[in-house]
Amino acid sequence: MGGVGKLLSDLQRHSLVAVDTMVFIYLLEDHPHYASVAAEVLSAIEQGMVKGVVSSITVAELLTAPAQAGDAAAMLDYELYLLHFPNIAIHPVDVAVAHEAALVRAESGLPAPDAIVLATARVAGADAVVTNDRRWQGKCSDLQVLLLSEYLEE
């Protein structure tokens, strides 16, 4: 395992990283294992150590739990949190992303939402993606996959 120092070092090697939805979910839901490492990633972005990009599909995924709970206030809070997060751009799912997502799906066999996040990373010019989804490893040779589980303190 790498620890926070390794995580920050790895993040600083990149000018733009894509951030998977689960990073936000781990923090917002205070996940017992991953909240602290997710907080480090988002703090590094917030402080400008690295810039971040998320797919607009991340907005939909993040709002789903409060929508299912009928919590309109939480939906608004989460949406505003993403919209105003420093140093993170929300990239739309446009034709270029859809085209790239088809290529990612053809190469990897990943489900459409995952392919869209990876395609967004490519189209936006990211060279790394932060996730905890091991299925993403080796699926896009041009993107380094930074798995949160690899940075947990022992």
C-alpha positions in Angstrom: 0.0 0.0 0.0 1.1 3.5 -0.7 -0.3 5.9 1.8 -1.2 9.6 1.5 2.3 10.7 0.6 2.4 8.3 -2.4 -1.1 9.4 -3.4 -0.2 13.1 -3.5 3.1 12.3 -5.3 1.2 10.3 -7.9 -1.4 13.0 -8.3 1.2 15.7 -8.8 2.6 13.8 -11.8 -0.5 14.8 -13.7 -1.9 18.1 -14.9 -5.5 16.8 -15.3 -7.1 13.8 -13.6 -10.6 12.5 -14.2 -12.5 11.7 -11.0 -14.9 8.8 -10.8 -18.2 9.3 -9.0 -17.3 6.9 -6.2 -14.6 9.3 -4.9 -17.3 11.8 -4.1 -19.7 9.2 -2.7 -17.0 7.8 -0.4 -16.4 11.3 1.0 -20.1 12.4 1.2 -21.2 9.1 2.8 -18.2 9.0 5.1 -17.1 5.5 3.9 -15.3 3.8 6.8 -12.3 2.8 4.7 -12.1 5.2 1.8 -13.5 8.6 3.0 -10.1 9.8 4.2 -8.2 8.9 1.0 -11.1 10.3 -1.1 -10.8 13.5 1.0 -7.1 13.7 0.1 -7.8 13.4 -3.6 -10.4 16.1 -3.5 -8.4 18.3 -1.3 -5.4 18.1 -3.7 -7.7 19.2 -6.5 -9.4 21.9 -4.4 -6.0 23.4 -3.5 -4.9 23.4 -7.1 -2.2 20.7 -6.9 -3.9 19.1 -9.9 -6.9 20.0 -11.9 -9.9 17.6 -12.1 -12.6 16.7 -14.6 -15.8 14.8 -14.1 -18.3 13.6 -16.6 -21.8 15.1 -16.4 -22.9 11.5 -15.8 -21.2 11.9 -12.4 -23.8 14.5 -11.6 -26.6 12.0 -12.4 -24.9 9.2 -10.4 -24.3 11.4 -7.4 -27.8 12.7 -7.3 -29.4 9.3 -7.5 -29.3 8.3 -3.8 -30.9 11.6 -2.6 -33.4 11.4 -5.5 -34.4 7.8 -4.4 -34.8 9.1 -0.8 -37.0 11.9 -2.1 -34.5 14.4 -0.6 -34.7 17.4 -2.9 -32.5 19.5 -0.5 -29.7 17.0 -0.6 -30.0 16.8 -4.4 -29.5 20.5 -4.6 -26.7 20.5 -2.1 -24.8 17.8 -4.0 -25.4 19.5 -7.3 -24.1 22.8 -6.0 -21.2 21.0 -4.4 -20.1 19.7 -7.8 -20.9 22.9 -9.7 -18.8 25.1 -7.4 -16.0 22.6 -6.6 -12.7 24.5 -7.2 -10.5 23.2 -10.0 -13.0 20.7 -11.3 -14.6 21.0 -14.7 -17.8 19.1 -15.5 -17.6 17.9 -19.0 -20.8 17.2 -21.0 -21.6 14.0 -22.7 -21.5 15.3 -26.2 -21.0 13.6 -29.5 -17.2 13.5 -29.1 -17.6 11.7 -25.7 -20.2 9.4 -27.1 -17.9 8.4 -30.0 -15.0 7.9 -27.6 -17.2 5.9 -25.2 -18.1 3.5 -28.1 -14.4 3.0 -28.7 -13.8 2.4 -24.9 -16.7 -0.1 -24.7 -15.4 -1.9 -27.8 -11.9 -2.1 -26.3 -12.8 -2.9 -22.8 -16.3 -4.4 -22.5 -17.0 -2.0 -19.7 -20.6 -0.9 -19.1 -21.7 2.4 -20.7 -21.5 4.6 -17.6 -17.9 3.5 -16.9 -17.0 3.9 -20.6 -18.4 7.4 -20.6 -16.3 8.4 -17.6 -13.1 7.0 -19.3 -14.1 8.6 -22.6 -14.6 11.9 -20.8 -11.1 11.7 -19.4 -9.7 11.1 -22.9 -11.7 13.8 -24.6 -10.9 16.4 -21.8 -7.2 15.6 -22.1 -6.7 13.8 -18.7 -3.9 11.4 -18.4 -5.1 9.7 -15.2 -8.3 8.7 -13.6 -9.0 8.3 -9.9 -11.4 5.4 -9.0 -11.6 2.3 -6.9 -12.9 0.1 -9.7 -10.2 -2.5 -10.5 -12.0 -3.4 -13.7 -10.7 -0.2 -15.2 -7.1 -1.2 -14.9 -5.5 -1.9 -18.3 -8.6 -0.9 -20.1 -7.3 2.4 -21.5 -3.6 2.3 -22.1 -3.4 6.1 -22.4 -4.9 6.6 -18.9 -3.2 5.8 -15.6 -5.7 4.3 -13.2 -5.1 5.5 -9.6 -7.0 3.1 -7.3 -7.9 4.5 -3.9 -7.4 1.0 -2.3 -3.7 1.2 -3.2 -3.3 4.3 -1.1 -4.8 3.1 2.2 -2.6 3.4 5.2 -1.6 0.0 6.6 
